[in-house]
Amino acid sequence: MKLLTLVVLLFSAIIVCRAEYQKFDNYKLYTLYVEDDEQAEELHNWYANGNLDFWSYGTLNDSVTVMVSPELQAYFETMLDDVQLESELVEENVQSLLEHEQEQRNLHILSKRRRPQKVPQKPTNTDATDEDAIDFEHFWTLDEIYRYMDRLEKTFPNLVRVMTIGQTYENRSILAMSISRDGRINQTRPVVLVDAGIHAREWASHMSALYLIHQLVENADKNEDLLYYTDWIVVPVVNPDGYVYSYETNRLWRKNRYADNILCAGTDINRNFPFRWSYTSHSCTDGFAGKTPGSESETQALMLLMSQFARSIKMYLSVHSCGDYILYPYGYAYKPATNAEDLYALGLRAAEAVQKVGGPEYLVGQASGLLYLATGSDDFIYGAYGVEYAYTLELSCGNRGYGFIIEPDQIQTIAAETFEMFKVFGMHAGNQKITKHP
């Protein structure tokens, strides 16, 4: 009887919470097959005007996934005819996808509450409470992520440090974790800087960063080669406000939550970096770059972290979702990076590592050439701080191919595939030399 009451209360709470969620009834999801520059330009114009939501990206002669609102459905169909763009309707009602994902999260919560209690044992410094037992079968909340980081710092004080690198508009901490066999990063070894979750709704990116932390810390004995010559800094949630908002209110939210007007909140953090920054006047678009370059607290936090360790950062990896891409600078223009050949060759090695474990084929190339013109964090650290190896990783879309709506059973698969890339990039970073101060 107590269990039945618990179930009723749980699902009652879920219904109350759902009433606060933003709905996407009758929004449609399409796969579009882009065959020429005219089609690509038309799609980019729709995106720039805030009329089209890209869930995945693609090159010419490839497919992209886009969401269309009911209000723009007729105009969208006219555009498809005008530019002769081949399309496939893959989901009639996006809300049904979101509700399915929510049901999976609810089932996970319920399964945790129904687990049998463990026999009490004498605790050790490595024991975790059942509540904090980790798994990669659900998307963690921000509280779960931060508790895990705190626990690792307490459990592995000779390996882990947790740093607060900034505060958000809604006064949440932005946390970074350093992982070094010296216990702290003294800039005598090359550093790999990894960030995830710049875009709030790309949950697979957060989980892949956490999986990296898990492997480097809790499985450090199995990954000694990644720690012997290399130190790591991981920021698993660059955009905490946006992540919480995507979890609790609007699953499809992309930006941060800075609100300086009553009409539309949020800035696309990735477009806010002050390197070849480009002003966008429409604050209601998902790609709004902010009113001024470097205006956002999240941008400033990452910039400060980059500046602090600029001398020793030899590899920068910004993790996004999704599209099966390994991208390198420049994104703001078709101008090639000075070491483009080296960036391409190393990217190919990372892509091959994924395929060796049965993962998808990642395309490797300059961001502006493979996708569209846009600046980002990798352009910034490459152009402003001279970090020679800088990449944006657009992770796998999973077996359903619905963009960032990933089935729970795909979380660990994608994270493990991403870890194979991390290993390639990390080993390469370990071979780089740090220029000493004169």
C-alpha positions in Angstrom: 0.0 0.0 0.0 2.9 2.4 0.8 4.5 1.7 -2.5 1.2 2.4 -4.4 0.9 5.7 -2.5 4.4 6.6 -3.4 3.8 5.9 -7.1 0.6 8.0 -7.1 2.3 10.9 -5.3 5.3 10.7 -7.7 3.2 10.8 -10.9 1.0 13.5 -9.4 4.1 15.6 -8.9 5.1 14.9 -12.5 1.7 16.1 -13.8 2.1 19.4 -11.8 5.6 19.9 -13.1 4.5 19.2 -16.7 1.9 21.9 -16.5 4.9 24.4 -16.3 6.7 23.0 -19.3 6.7 24.8 -22.6 4.7 22.7 -25.1 5.6 21.9 -28.7 2.3 20.5 -29.9 2.1 20.1 -33.7 5.6 21.3 -34.2 7.0 19.1 -37.0 10.5 17.6 -37.5 11.9 17.2 -41.0 14.9 15.7 -42.6 16.1 17.9 -45.4 18.5 16.8 -48.1 20.7 19.8 -49.2 22.1 19.5 -52.7 23.3 23.0 -53.7 24.4 26.4 -52.4 21.1 28.0 -53.0 19.3 25.5 -50.8 21.9 25.9 -48.1 21.7 29.7 -48.2 17.9 29.7 -48.0 18.0 27.4 -44.9 20.7 29.6 -43.3 18.5 32.7 -43.9 15.5 30.9 -42.2 17.7 30.1 -39.3 19.2 33.6 -39.0 15.7 35.0 -38.9 14.6 32.7 -36.1 12.2 30.8 -38.3 13.9 27.4 -38.4 15.4 25.4 -35.5 18.3 23.1 -36.5 18.5 19.9 -34.5 21.4 18.6 -36.5 23.7 20.0 -39.1 24.9 18.8 -42.5 27.1 19.6 -45.5 26.1 19.8 -49.1 24.8 16.4 -50.3 24.0 15.5 -46.7 20.9 15.7 -44.6 19.9 18.1 -41.8 17.1 17.8 -39.2 15.0 20.9 -38.6 11.9 21.7 -36.5 9.1 23.9 -37.9 6.4 25.6 -35.9 2.7 25.3 -36.9 2.5 29.0 -37.7 5.2 28.7 -40.3 4.2 25.4 -41.8 2.6 26.8 -45.0 5.5 29.2 -45.6 8.0 26.4 -45.0 6.3 24.1 -47.6 6.3 26.9 -50.1 10.0 27.4 -49.5 10.7 23.7 -50.1 8.9 24.0 -53.4 10.6 27.2 -54.4 14.2 25.9 -53.9 13.3 22.3 -54.8 14.5 21.0 -51.5 13.9 17.3 -50.9 12.3 16.6 -47.5 11.1 13.8 -45.3 8.6 14.3 -42.4 10.1 12.3 -39.5 7.9 13.4 -36.7 4.3 14.9 -36.8 4.3 16.1 -33.3 7.5 17.1 -31.5 5.7 17.2 -28.2 5.3 13.4 -28.3 9.1 13.0 -28.5 9.5 15.3 -25.5 6.9 13.4 -23.5 8.5 10.1 -24.3 11.8 11.4 -23.0 10.2 12.8 -19.9 8.6 9.4 -19.3 12.0 7.7 -19.5 13.3 10.2 -16.9 10.3 9.5 -14.6 10.8 5.8 -14.9 14.5 6.2 -13.9 13.4 8.2 -10.8 10.9 5.6 -9.9 13.3 2.8 -10.3 15.8 4.5 -7.9 13.1 4.9 -5.3 12.0 1.3 -5.6 15.5 -0.2 -5.2 15.9 -2.4 -2.2 17.9 -0.9 0.6 21.5 -2.1 1.0 22.6 -3.8 4.2 24.3 -1.1 6.3 28.0 -1.4 6.2 30.9 0.5 7.7 31.4 3.4 5.4 34.7 4.1 3.7 36.0 7.2 2.1 35.2 5.8 -1.4 31.6 4.7 -0.7 28.8 6.6 -2.3 25.3 6.8 -1.0 22.8 4.9 -3.2 21.3 8.3 -4.1 24.7 9.4 -5.5 25.5 6.0 -7.2 26.5 7.0 -10.8 25.1 5.6 -14.0 25.0 6.6 -17.6 21.5 5.5 -18.2 19.8 8.8 -17.5 20.6 12.5 -18.0 21.9 13.9 -14.8 20.4 17.0 -13.2 22.8 20.0 -12.4 22.6 19.0 -8.7 23.7 15.5 -9.5 26.6 16.7 -11.6 27.8 19.1 -9.0 27.4 16.6 -6.1 29.5 14.1 -8.2 32.2 16.7 -8.7 32.3 17.6 -5.0 32.4 13.9 -4.1 35.3 13.2 -6.4 37.3 16.1 -5.0 36.8 14.8 -1.4 37.6 11.2 -2.4 40.6 11.8 -4.7 42.2 14.9 -3.2 45.6 14.0 -4.7 44.1 14.0 -8.2 41.1 16.3 -8.4 40.4 20.0 -7.7 37.1 21.7 -8.3 37.2 25.4 -9.2 34.5 28.0 -9.4 35.3 29.9 -12.5 32.3 32.2 -12.6 28.7 33.0 -11.6 25.7 33.1 -13.9 22.9 35.7 -14.3 20.7 33.5 -12.0 23.6 33.2 -9.5 24.6 29.6 -10.2 28.3 28.6 -10.0 30.1 27.6 -13.1 32.4 24.7 -12.0 35.5 23.3 -13.6 37.4 20.2 -12.5 41.2 19.9 -12.9 42.7 16.4 -13.0 46.4 16.1 -12.5 48.6 13.4 -10.9 50.3 16.3 -9.1 47.0 17.2 -7.4 47.0 20.6 -9.1 47.9 22.0 -12.4 51.3 23.7 -12.2 51.7 24.2 -15.9 54.6 21.9 -16.3 52.7 19.5 -18.4 50.4 20.1 -21.4 46.8 20.7 -20.6 43.7 19.5 -22.4 40.7 21.9 -21.8 37.3 20.4 -22.4 34.0 22.2 -22.1 30.4 21.0 -22.7 26.9 22.3 -22.5 27.5 25.7 -24.0 24.1 25.0 -25.6 21.7 24.0 -22.9 19.6 21.4 -24.7 22.6 19.4 -26.0 22.5 16.9 -23.1 24.6 14.3 -24.7 27.5 16.7 -24.4 27.2 17.1 -20.7 27.1 13.3 -20.2 30.2 12.7 -22.4 32.2 15.2 -20.4 31.1 13.5 -17.2 32.0 10.1 -18.6 35.5 11.5 -19.4 35.8 12.7 -15.7 34.7 9.2 -14.5 37.3 7.5 -16.7 40.1 9.8 -15.7 39.4 9.8 -12.0 37.6 6.6 -10.9 39.4 4.5 -13.6 42.7 6.4 -13.4 44.6 3.1 -13.1 43.3 2.0 -16.5 44.0 5.4 -18.1 47.5 6.1 -16.7 48.8 7.0 -20.2 46.3 9.9 -20.3 47.5 11.3 -17.0 51.2 10.7 -17.1 52.2 13.4 -19.6 48.9 15.4 -19.6 46.8 17.4 -17.2 43.0 17.9 -17.8 40.5 20.7 -17.1 36.9 19.8 -17.7 33.9 22.2 -17.5 30.9 19.8 -17.8 28.2 22.5 -17.7 29.3 25.9 -19.2 25.7 27.1 -19.2 24.1 26.0 -15.8 21.1 28.4 -16.0 20.2 27.2 -19.5 20.6 23.6 -18.5 18.3 23.9 -15.6 15.8 25.7 -17.7 15.9 23.0 -20.4 15.4 20.4 -17.7 12.6 22.1 -15.9 10.8 24.4 -18.3 11.7 24.2 -22.0 13.6 21.1 -23.2 14.5 22.9 -26.4 16.2 25.9 -24.8 19.6 26.6 -26.3 20.9 30.0 -24.9 21.8 31.2 -21.4 19.1 33.0 -19.3 20.4 36.6 -19.3 17.4 38.8 -19.5 17.8 42.5 -20.3 14.4 42.8 -22.0 10.9 41.5 -21.4 10.5 40.1 -24.9 13.2 37.5 -25.3 15.8 36.3 -22.8 19.1 34.7 -23.5 22.3 34.9 -25.6 24.0 32.1 -27.6 27.2 31.9 -25.6 29.1 30.3 -28.4 28.4 33.3 -30.6 29.4 35.8 -27.9 33.2 35.3 -27.9 35.1 38.5 -28.9 37.0 37.1 -31.9 35.5 38.1 -35.2 32.3 38.7 -33.3 29.3 39.5 -35.4 26.3 41.5 -34.1 22.8 40.0 -34.6 19.9 42.4 -34.0 17.2 39.8 -33.3 17.4 38.8 -29.6 14.6 36.3 -30.1 16.7 34.0 -32.3 18.5 31.0 -31.0 21.8 32.3 -32.4 21.6 35.8 -30.8 25.3 36.8 -30.2 24.6 39.4 -27.5 24.6 43.2 -27.7 28.4 43.4 -27.3 31.3 40.9 -27.6 32.2 39.0 -24.5 29.2 40.4 -22.6 28.0 37.1 -21.0 29.2 35.9 -17.6 29.6 32.4 -19.0 31.7 33.7 -21.9 33.8 35.7 -19.5 34.3 32.6 -17.2 35.6 30.5 -20.0 37.8 33.3 -21.3 39.3 33.8 -17.9 40.0 30.1 -17.5 41.6 30.1 -21.0 43.8 33.1 -20.1 44.9 31.6 -16.8 46.2 28.4 -18.4 46.9 29.7 -21.9 50.6 28.9 -21.8 50.0 25.2 -21.1 46.7 24.5 -23.0 47.8 22.4 -25.9 44.4 21.0 -26.8 40.9 22.5 -26.7 37.8 20.5 -27.2 34.3 22.0 -27.1 31.7 19.3 -27.0 28.3 19.8 -28.7 25.4 17.6 -30.0 24.8 16.6 -32.7 25.9 15.8 -36.2 28.9 13.4 -36.3 31.5 16.2 -37.0 35.0 17.0 -35.9 35.4 20.7 -36.7 38.4 23.0 -36.5 39.0 26.7 -37.1 38.1 28.9 -38.8 34.3 29.0 -38.6 33.9 32.8 -39.0 35.4 32.7 -42.6 36.6 30.4 -45.3 40.2 31.4 -44.4 42.2 28.2 -43.5 43.9 27.8 -40.2 47.7 28.0 -40.4 48.1 24.3 -39.4 45.0 23.1 -41.1 46.8 19.9 -42.4 47.8 18.9 -38.9 44.3 19.6 -37.5 42.8 17.5 -40.3 45.2 14.6 -39.8 44.6 14.5 -36.1 40.9 14.8 -36.5 41.0 11.8 -38.9 42.8 9.7 -36.2 40.0 10.6 -33.7 37.3 9.7 -36.2 39.0 6.4 -37.0 39.1 5.6 -33.2 35.3 5.9 -33.1 34.8 3.6 -36.0 37.2 1.0 -34.5 34.7 0.6 -31.6 31.7 0.3 -33.9 30.7 4.0 -33.8 29.5 6.2 -36.7 31.7 7.8 -39.3 32.6 11.3 -38.2 33.3 13.9 -40.9 36.4 16.0 -40.3 37.0 19.5 -41.6 37.1 23.3 -41.3 33.9 24.5 -39.6 33.0 27.1 -42.2 33.5 24.6 -45.0 31.5 21.7 -43.5 28.7 23.7 -41.9 28.1 27.5 -42.1 29.9 30.7 -41.3 29.8 31.4 -37.6 32.4 32.1 -34.9 32.7 30.1 -31.7 34.8 29.2 -28.8 37.3 27.2 -30.8 37.9 30.2 -33.2 38.5 32.4 -30.1 41.0 30.2 -28.3 42.8 29.5 -31.6 42.9 33.1 -32.8 43.2 35.0 -29.5 45.5 32.6 -27.5 47.3 30.7 -30.2 46.2 27.3 -29.0 47.2 25.3 -32.1 44.8 22.4 -31.6 41.2 23.5 -31.1 38.2 21.5 -32.1 34.4 21.5 -31.8 33.0 18.0 -31.5 29.4 17.5 -32.8 28.6 14.2 -31.2 26.5 11.4 -32.6 22.7 11.8 -32.9 22.1 8.3 -31.6 20.3 5.5 -33.3 17.0 7.3 -33.8 18.7 10.4 -35.4 16.4 12.9 -33.7 19.1 15.4 -32.9 19.7 16.0 -29.3 16.7 13.9 -28.1 18.8 10.8 -27.3 17.4 7.6 -26.0 18.7 6.7 -22.5 20.3 3.5 -23.8 22.4 5.6 -26.1 23.9 7.8 -23.5 26.8 5.6 -22.5 27.3 4.4 -26.1 27.8 8.0 -27.3 29.9 8.9 -24.2 32.2 5.9 -24.7 32.6 6.6 -28.4 33.5 10.2 -27.5 36.0 9.0 -24.9 37.9 7.2 -27.8 38.3 10.6 -29.4 39.4 12.1 -26.1 42.1 9.5 -25.8 43.5 10.4 -29.2 43.5 14.1 -28.6 44.8 13.6 -25.0 47.8 11.5 -26.1 48.6 14.0 -28.8 48.5 16.9 -26.3 50.9 15.0 -24.1 53.6 15.1 -26.8 53.5 18.9 -27.1 56.1 21.2 -25.5 55.3 24.0 -23.1 57.2 27.3 -23.8 58.8 28.4 -20.5 58.7 31.9 -19.3 61.9 33.8 -20.2 
